Amino acid sequence: MRDHDAALDQAIREAAAILGDALVRLLFLDPANPQVDFPETESPHVTAG
């Protein structure tokens, strides 16, 4: 039997939470209200370069 690894268990729980959140966002995506995840895309001011 494998030894219990608390760090691995925590990492699995965190990955599952991230994947679950992503799945919910994909299933219930509201095109009229897009979600912004990254700080560099949060600004409404876009500069073309």
C-alpha angles and dihedrals in degrees: 000000000000122000115251110256112194094189092054091047090051092048091051091050091049093048091048091051092050093047092046091052091049091050092051090049091051094047096045101033113156107206091196090060109036118196118237116209105169126068093220090062098043096085115093088211111086122187118202114216 
